[in-house]
Amino acid sequence: QVQLVESGGGLVEAGGSLRLSCVASGRTFGPYAMAWFRQILGKEREFVAALSWNGGNTEYSDSVKGRFTISRDNAKTTVYLQMSSLKPEDTAVYYCAADRTVVTGGLRTREYDYWGQGTQVTVSS
């Protein structure tokens, strides 16, 4: 089992920045693709960004491309989501996810095995 804990959410003005962190613990040995999803109240959860186990591939949704950056620190078993130029429509609960795989492509459509509890991001206009 892998446990994921997100942090870094909060309230920020439009145009501002936040960095989300996701710390993994448990059976973290081995290759894991990592991803961020978000869920806006009343809507389905949507893909935001993903990073392959070796860092060689990143994928972003069109709505965040150029504004958000996903990265990882394997030594700390942590994945980050740097969010810049935030917009009110980015307001959502952000979830971290992990999937044990060496596949580096198609990350946005994978079935992720492990999920965090989520962290709220609110962007005021």
PLY file of the C-alpha trace (Angstrom):
ply
format ascii 1.0
element vertex 125
property float x
property float y
property float z
element edge 124
property int vertex1
property int vertex2
end_header
0.00 0.00 0.00
1.02 3.56 -0.68
-0.27 6.51 1.28
-0.37 9.97 -0.28
-0.71 13.21 1.64
-1.20 16.53 -0.13
-0.43 19.97 1.26
0.03 23.51 0.09
-3.51 24.45 -0.82
-5.09 27.69 0.26
-6.61 30.97 -0.80
-4.82 33.08 -3.39
-5.75 36.02 -5.58
-6.07 35.65 -9.31
-2.67 35.87 -10.97
-0.94 34.47 -7.92
0.97 31.25 -7.37
0.84 28.20 -5.15
2.92 25.07 -4.87
1.23 21.85 -3.92
3.17 18.96 -2.44
2.34 15.29 -2.22
4.36 13.04 0.04
4.23 9.30 -0.53
4.84 6.73 2.18
4.50 3.01 2.56
5.54 0.67 -0.24
7.14 3.39 -2.34
9.99 1.26 -3.67
9.63 0.79 -7.39
8.54 2.82 -10.39
5.48 5.01 -9.94
3.85 7.42 -12.30
2.50 10.40 -10.39
-0.35 12.69 -11.28
-2.52 15.54 -10.11
-6.25 15.70 -10.64
-8.80 18.24 -9.50
-12.47 18.27 -8.80
-14.64 21.32 -8.96
-17.73 21.22 -6.77
-20.54 19.50 -8.64
-18.34 18.29 -11.47
-16.37 15.18 -12.28
-12.75 14.87 -11.32
-10.45 15.96 -14.14
-6.85 15.34 -15.08
-4.39 18.17 -14.47
-0.83 16.89 -14.89
1.24 13.72 -14.75
4.86 12.69 -14.62
6.36 9.34 -15.56
8.35 7.29 -13.07
11.67 8.39 -14.55
10.68 12.00 -15.10
11.10 11.56 -18.82
7.52 12.38 -19.77
5.11 14.99 -18.54
1.53 15.54 -19.61
-0.75 18.49 -18.92
-4.34 19.33 -19.55
-4.85 22.11 -22.07
-6.36 24.32 -19.38
-3.17 24.42 -17.30
-0.43 23.98 -19.90
2.10 26.76 -19.66
0.92 27.77 -16.17
1.44 24.63 -14.08
4.56 22.49 -13.69
4.74 19.01 -12.23
7.99 17.73 -10.77
9.23 15.09 -8.39
11.95 14.49 -5.87
12.40 10.76 -5.68
14.76 11.00 -2.73
11.96 12.62 -0.75
9.22 10.56 -2.42
7.47 13.83 -3.10
5.74 15.21 -6.15
5.01 18.89 -6.61
2.60 20.97 -8.62
3.78 24.53 -9.14
0.79 26.63 -10.14
1.24 30.11 -11.56
-1.03 32.71 -13.13
-3.91 31.20 -11.23
-7.45 31.88 -12.37
-10.74 31.67 -10.47
-11.65 28.65 -12.61
-8.69 26.79 -11.07
-10.61 26.71 -7.80
-11.03 23.04 -6.88
-9.92 20.26 -4.61
-6.61 18.95 -5.92
-5.76 15.27 -5.58
-2.46 13.50 -5.90
-2.42 10.02 -7.46
0.11 7.26 -8.00
0.30 4.24 -10.26
2.99 1.58 -10.18
4.10 1.38 -13.80
7.10 1.72 -16.08
4.86 2.90 -18.90
5.75 6.48 -19.67
2.98 7.42 -22.09
-0.76 7.80 -21.85
-0.52 9.02 -18.29
-3.65 11.14 -18.42
-5.87 8.13 -19.07
-4.32 5.61 -16.71
-6.24 4.10 -13.83
-4.34 5.30 -10.80
-4.22 2.92 -7.87
-3.54 5.28 -5.01
-5.09 8.62 -4.12
-4.60 11.28 -1.52
-7.32 13.02 0.46
-7.11 16.24 -1.48
-6.23 19.83 -0.74
-8.46 22.82 -1.42
-7.26 25.58 -3.74
-9.38 28.71 -3.92
-8.57 31.52 -6.34
-10.36 34.80 -5.73
-11.11 37.24 -8.52
0 1
1 2
2 3
3 4
4 5
5 6
6 7
7 8
8 9
9 10
10 11
11 12
12 13
13 14
14 15
15 16
16 17
17 18
18 19
19 20
20 21
21 22
22 23
23 24
24 25
25 26
26 27
27 28
28 29
29 30
30 31
31 32
32 33
33 34
34 35
35 36
36 37
37 38
38 39
39 40
40 41
41 42
42 43
43 44
44 45
45 46
46 47
47 48
48 49
49 50
50 51
51 52
52 53
53 54
54 55
55 56
56 57
57 58
58 59
59 60
60 61
61 62
62 63
63 64
64 65
65 66
66 67
67 68
68 69
69 70
70 71
71 72
72 73
73 74
74 75
75 76
76 77
77 78
78 79
79 80
80 81
81 82
82 83
83 84
84 85
85 86
86 87
87 88
88 89
89 90
90 91
91 92
92 93
93 94
94 95
95 96
96 97
97 98
98 99
99 100
100 101
101 102
102 103
103 104
104 105
105 106
106 107
107 108
108 109
109 110
110 111
111 112
112 113
113 114
114 115
115 116
116 117
117 118
118 119
119 120
120 121
121 122
122 123
123 124
